[in-house]
Amino acid sequence: QKGDTTLTISSGSVSAGDWISVFADNDPSLVSVDGEDGHCSWCGDNTGYRVMQQMVQVTAVNGSKLTLSRPLYYTLYKNPEYRKYSFPTQKAGYENFKVTATGDIGASQIILLQGCLYCWVKGVETQNTGSNSGSAHVELDFSYGNEIRDSYFHDQRSGASGSGYGVYFQFVNSDHKVENNIMQHNRHWTVFQGGGSGIAMLYNYADDGYTDDP
């Protein structure tokens, strides 16, 4: 249930210190993958199902009972499951530089934090995303506890659908903080495309968006 700090598993092997995501079928009272643009087949874990996922660390194991580092943000709906995760990159960051994309980077991201645990971007300025779908100033995928702060993300080559994103959350993410940034002249300043739980957006300034959808 929402607020629980323990859960019981029926199968599998989990040890203290492991990272897992917990999820269930989509709760129709809270989320739908059928939006105004149709079915979101890439939401959640890139399947369109189990959109609301929470990454959390296991702090203790007693038989089949797991103690979690944070309480559950939502009551798990039908068919609850868990999946173990590992993070190839940990405690690494980008600080204090400027990047201007003088050539078209297409669908690429200027900064990509993927499988990143406790990573950060601080004091960075990026200019000119690519003209193809998926291009963003900063993208975070399958990551936990990252921080994006004190930075300036501005300008795009195209405002077409899927391109020109500012800070872009894709697939499974939890407990990031995005604070004190300027996001200017992007299609969308911030995009939760796929999911995200426990993410804080604090004291950011956004202006001159291609659309009025934040």
Kinemage of the C-alpha trace (Angstrom):
@kinemage 1
@onewidth
@group {chain A} dominant
@subgroup {mainchain}
@vectorlist {calphas} color= white
{ca gln a 1} P 0.000 0.000 0.000
{ca lys a 2} L 0.979 3.641 -0.374
{ca gly a 3} L 3.330 4.576 2.463
{ca asp a 4} L 4.571 1.041 3.139
{ca thr a 5} L 8.300 0.586 3.722
{ca thr a 6} L 8.232 -3.219 3.426
{ca leu a 7} L 6.954 -5.674 0.869
{ca thr a 8} L 6.894 -9.454 0.542
{ca ile a 9} L 8.038 -11.240 -2.605
{ca ser a 10} L 6.854 -14.684 -3.674
{ca ser a 11} L 9.860 -15.623 -5.805
{ca gly a 12} L 13.349 -14.563 -6.773
{ca ser a 13} L 16.449 -13.640 -4.819
{ca val a 14} L 17.054 -10.123 -3.484
{ca ser a 15} L 19.833 -8.990 -1.153
{ca ala a 16} L 20.281 -5.938 1.033
{ca gly a 17} L 21.790 -3.183 -1.115
{ca asp a 18} L 20.047 -4.294 -4.314
{ca trp a 19} L 18.053 -1.806 -6.344
{ca ile a 20} L 14.619 -2.766 -7.638
{ca ser a 21} L 11.692 -1.160 -9.378
{ca val a 22} L 8.215 -1.996 -8.130
{ca phe a 23} L 5.212 -1.740 -10.405
{ca ala a 24} L 1.810 -3.163 -11.273
{ca asp a 25} L -0.832 -2.914 -13.962
{ca asn a 26} L -1.839 0.643 -14.767
{ca asp a 27} L -4.359 1.993 -12.256
{ca pro a 28} L -7.105 3.542 -14.444
{ca ser a 29} L -8.021 6.002 -11.700
{ca leu a 30} L -4.541 7.531 -11.907
{ca val a 31} L -2.993 6.944 -15.328
{ca ser a 32} L -3.782 6.072 -18.932
{ca val a 33} L -1.415 5.268 -21.784
{ca asp a 34} L -4.007 6.348 -24.337
{ca gly a 35} L -3.532 10.089 -24.600
{ca glu a 36} L -4.613 12.699 -27.115
{ca asp a 37} L -1.932 11.452 -29.539
{ca gly a 38} L -2.988 7.804 -29.252
{ca his a 39} L -1.482 4.791 -27.494
{ca cys a 40} L 1.913 5.324 -25.854
{ca ser a 41} L 3.692 2.086 -26.704
{ca trp a 42} L 7.010 3.331 -25.241
{ca cys a 43} L 5.719 4.449 -21.847
{ca gly a 44} L 6.832 2.733 -18.658
{ca asp a 45} L 9.564 0.248 -19.456
{ca asn a 46} L 9.213 0.762 -23.230
{ca thr a 47} L 6.187 -1.543 -23.475
{ca gly a 48} L 3.253 0.802 -22.829
{ca tyr a 49} L 2.359 -1.130 -19.697
{ca arg a 50} L 3.157 -0.647 -15.999
{ca val a 51} L 3.758 3.048 -16.428
{ca met a 52} L 3.906 3.924 -12.731
{ca gln a 53} L 7.172 2.437 -11.527
{ca gln a 54} L 9.239 3.318 -8.499
{ca met a 55} L 12.947 2.596 -8.158
{ca val a 56} L 13.996 1.945 -4.584
{ca gln a 57} L 16.892 0.335 -2.712
{ca val a 58} L 16.440 -2.724 -0.517
{ca thr a 59} L 17.983 -1.994 2.886
{ca ala a 60} L 17.277 -5.310 4.632
{ca val a 61} L 15.941 -8.782 3.846
{ca asn a 62} L 14.209 -11.126 6.308
{ca gly a 63} L 13.172 -14.259 4.451
{ca ser a 64} L 10.801 -13.048 1.731
{ca lys a 65} L 10.215 -9.665 3.400
{ca leu a 66} L 12.097 -6.675 1.981
{ca thr a 67} L 12.666 -3.371 3.760
{ca leu a 68} L 12.809 -0.387 1.405
{ca ser a 69} L 14.841 2.821 1.562
{ca arg a 70} L 11.751 4.916 0.833
{ca pro a 71} L 8.014 4.335 1.298
{ca leu a 72} L 5.893 3.376 -1.681
{ca tyr a 73} L 4.529 6.464 -3.436
{ca tyr a 74} L 1.435 4.686 -4.740
{ca thr a 75} L -0.645 1.673 -3.804
{ca leu a 76} L 0.252 -1.064 -6.266
{ca tyr a 77} L -2.680 -1.999 -8.489
{ca lys a 78} L -3.283 -5.467 -9.952
{ca asn a 79} L -0.485 -7.992 -10.595
{ca pro a 80} L 2.321 -6.284 -8.659
{ca glu a 81} L 5.888 -7.216 -9.615
{ca tyr a 82} L 9.465 -6.144 -9.076
{ca arg a 83} L 12.576 -6.066 -11.251
{ca lys a 84} L 16.197 -5.816 -10.146
{ca tyr a 85} L 18.301 -2.991 -11.565
{ca ser a 86} L 21.974 -2.148 -11.731
{ca phe a 87} L 23.529 1.201 -12.621
{ca pro a 88} L 26.604 1.133 -14.897
{ca thr a 89} L 27.432 4.754 -14.020
{ca gln a 90} L 27.434 6.036 -10.437
{ca lys a 91} L 28.308 9.353 -8.800
{ca ala a 92} L 29.530 11.034 -11.983
{ca gly a 93} L 28.640 14.440 -13.326
{ca tyr a 94} L 29.088 17.277 -15.796
{ca glu a 95} L 30.025 20.726 -14.495
{ca asn a 96} L 30.806 24.217 -15.721
{ca phe a 97} L 31.046 24.165 -19.515
{ca lys a 98} L 29.110 25.275 -22.583
{ca val a 99} L 28.195 23.207 -25.640
{ca thr a 100} L 26.845 24.741 -28.840
{ca ala a 101} L 25.738 22.257 -31.479
{ca thr a 102} L 26.914 24.004 -34.641
{ca gly a 103} L 25.877 20.989 -36.728
{ca asp a 104} L 22.551 19.163 -36.627
{ca ile a 105} L 22.772 16.327 -34.061
{ca gly a 106} L 19.578 14.730 -35.410
{ca ala a 107} L 17.820 12.599 -32.796
{ca ser a 108} L 20.722 12.639 -30.338
{ca gln a 109} L 20.783 14.241 -26.926
{ca ile a 110} L 23.374 16.808 -25.920
{ca ile a 111} L 23.642 15.199 -22.460
{ca leu a 112} L 22.389 11.664 -21.749
{ca leu a 113} L 22.198 10.194 -18.247
{ca gln a 114} L 21.295 6.546 -18.780
{ca gly a 115} L 21.542 3.901 -16.071
{ca cys a 116} L 22.949 6.604 -13.802
{ca leu a 117} L 22.887 6.517 -9.991
{ca tyr a 118} L 23.464 9.760 -8.069
{ca cys a 119} L 24.729 11.638 -11.138
{ca trp a 120} L 24.485 15.355 -11.826
{ca val a 121} L 24.602 18.254 -14.273
{ca lys a 122} L 25.601 21.607 -12.750
{ca gly a 123} L 26.548 24.973 -14.225
{ca val a 124} L 26.223 23.732 -17.813
{ca glu a 125} L 24.936 25.661 -20.834
{ca thr a 126} L 23.697 23.790 -23.905
{ca gln a 127} L 22.481 25.323 -27.170
{ca asn a 128} L 20.704 23.905 -30.243
{ca thr a 129} L 19.052 20.487 -30.051
{ca gly a 130} L 18.743 18.363 -33.192
{ca ser a 131} L 15.952 18.432 -35.753
{ca asn a 132} L 14.771 14.822 -35.320
{ca ser a 133} L 12.412 13.220 -32.829
{ca gly a 134} L 14.062 12.371 -29.496
{ca ser a 135} L 16.580 15.186 -29.429
{ca ala a 136} L 16.881 16.951 -26.066
{ca his a 137} L 19.223 19.115 -24.063
{ca val a 138} L 19.272 16.590 -21.192
{ca glu a 139} L 17.709 13.113 -21.208
{ca leu a 140} L 17.440 10.750 -18.224
{ca asp a 141} L 16.645 7.036 -18.702
{ca phe a 142} L 16.510 4.198 -16.157
{ca ser a 143} L 18.215 6.356 -13.537
{ca tyr a 144} L 17.904 7.203 -9.861
{ca gly a 145} L 18.655 10.196 -7.665
{ca asn a 146} L 20.184 12.511 -10.270
{ca glu a 147} L 20.356 16.287 -9.943
{ca ile a 148} L 20.107 18.880 -12.723
{ca arg a 149} L 20.790 22.376 -11.417
{ca asp a 150} L 22.097 25.895 -12.051
{ca ser a 151} L 22.174 25.361 -15.817
{ca tyr a 152} L 20.893 27.015 -19.000
{ca phe a 153} L 19.281 24.900 -21.765
{ca his a 154} L 18.221 26.904 -24.780
{ca asp a 155} L 17.322 26.856 -28.477
{ca gln a 156} L 16.251 24.174 -30.908
{ca arg a 157} L 16.609 23.461 -34.603
{ca ser a 158} L 13.054 22.199 -34.955
{ca gly a 159} L 9.822 22.520 -33.016
{ca ala a 160} L 8.337 19.456 -34.715
{ca ser a 161} L 6.781 16.745 -32.594
{ca gly a 162} L 9.368 14.827 -30.580
{ca ser a 163} L 12.246 17.266 -30.984
{ca gly a 164} L 13.567 20.280 -29.137
{ca tyr a 165} L 13.034 19.019 -25.593
{ca gly a 166} L 14.582 20.662 -22.551
{ca val a 167} L 14.893 18.205 -19.638
{ca tyr a 168} L 13.484 14.891 -20.838
{ca phe a 169} L 12.540 11.913 -18.634
{ca gln a 170} L 12.192 8.693 -20.632
{ca phe a 171} L 11.267 5.196 -19.404
{ca val a 172} L 11.824 4.436 -15.695
{ca asn a 173} L 13.191 7.136 -13.366
{ca ser a 174} L 12.876 7.972 -9.673
{ca asp a 175} L 13.837 10.645 -7.159
{ca his a 176} L 15.567 13.176 -9.385
{ca lys a 177} L 15.781 16.888 -8.587
{ca val a 178} L 15.694 19.623 -11.250
{ca glu a 179} L 16.371 22.978 -9.606
{ca asn a 180} L 17.291 26.557 -10.499
{ca asn a 181} L 17.663 26.093 -14.256
{ca ile a 182} L 16.705 28.317 -17.179
{ca met a 183} L 14.950 26.591 -20.096
{ca gln a 184} L 14.320 28.825 -23.087
{ca his a 185} L 13.036 28.348 -26.630
{ca asn a 186} L 12.375 24.607 -26.430
{ca arg a 187} L 9.394 22.708 -27.797
{ca his a 188} L 8.632 21.474 -24.287
{ca trp a 189} L 10.676 22.692 -21.347
{ca thr a 190} L 10.179 19.486 -19.389
{ca val a 191} L 8.884 16.144 -20.668
{ca phe a 192} L 7.743 13.124 -18.656
{ca gln a 193} L 7.517 10.711 -21.563
{ca gly a 194} L 7.404 7.226 -20.171
{ca gly a 195} L 7.141 7.814 -16.453
{ca gly a 196} L 8.825 9.074 -13.355
{ca ser a 197} L 8.179 8.947 -9.616
{ca gly a 198} L 9.350 11.131 -6.763
{ca ile a 199} L 10.810 13.753 -9.109
{ca ala a 200} L 11.034 17.337 -7.820
{ca met a 201} L 10.959 20.372 -10.127
{ca leu a 202} L 12.021 23.402 -8.087
{ca tyr a 203} L 12.512 27.097 -8.915
{ca asn a 204} L 13.167 26.726 -12.620
{ca tyr a 205} L 12.526 29.537 -15.119
{ca ala a 206} L 10.970 28.622 -18.466
{ca asp a 207} L 10.221 31.027 -21.311
{ca asp a 208} L 9.576 31.260 -25.055
{ca gly a 209} L 8.413 27.656 -25.496
{ca tyr a 210} L 7.358 26.424 -28.923
{ca thr a 211} L 4.136 25.192 -27.292
{ca asp a 212} L 2.394 26.189 -24.064
{ca asp a 213} L 2.559 22.607 -22.726
{ca pro a 214} L 5.145 22.431 -19.920
